[in-house]
């Protein structure tokens, strides 16, 4: 019986120790949780602003700048292959120590690198003599031989009497079209046009100041249209219209009097009747007419004015007509 009691006491002691250990573990775990909660509540920070994470900048890898082309250009290179057409100035392609720009007194002009003055002006680096010679050889196959019989200037002026004058400008403006380049001038001699007396008189009235009486040159200038081709067509139209209109006779033109004539005509004035009356005074037979030289001297005296030559010529013809010895 004593043995049973000892066993019972040992079992109770074991159970009591296990219970105490479990309670101890529960208290320790609860203390840890409480301490962690207190730590969180003590060090927790309230963020009112959101902090953006800085984005990493992209690093752009740049290739190394090669040396200028002029450093390894051969002396006997084909320049037309380097600068084949019109373009802006490029310092690395021109093997010349060019300088341009305004500087203070005594200072050297800016070099060709990063020089805006050299880049903004037109250049003629593509029109070197070898390049022009090469281009002429290339277009020679499209050209025709010079026509035979037009070797002298007088010959081709007789065949092609109309002369067209235009002007091309080289300038530095935002537009490549110069406003004065559209102007077209057409000139020709009046003697190259075929007129009768009526048509010539009417033509001179139509053209007005376009005809120069001293040189005998007729000039038509057109600049109203925006392009050169349109002004050329308009100038030819003016010349053609005036020429064909001069041959048209209107009914009201029959009332034209001597005061309306631009030049003095011996055949249509009273001077002819006076000369015939003097020559045929007291003559019953065949009537005489004034000579052509006398009529020409009278016309020159009135049209060109009184000068020493015209007065002497008129005197000579009058004495000859009256058969008076000088």
Secondary structure, 3 states (H helix, E strand, C coil): CHHHHHHHHHHHHHHHHHHHHHHHHHHHHHHHHHHHHHHHHHHCCCCCCCCCCCCCCCCCCCCCCCCCHHHHCCCCCCHHHHCCCCCCCCHHHCCCCCECCCCCCCCCCCECCCCHHHHHCCCCCCCCHHHHHHHHHHHHHHCCCCCCCCCCHHHHHHHCCCEEECCCCCCCCCCCCCHHHHCEEEEEEHHHCCCCHHHHHHHHHHHHHHEECCCCEEEEEECCCCCHHHHHHHHHHHHHHHHHHHCCCCHHHHHCCHHHCCCCCHHHCHHHHHHHHHHCCCCCCCCCCCCHHHHHHHHHHHHCCCCHHHHHHHHHHHHHHHCCCC
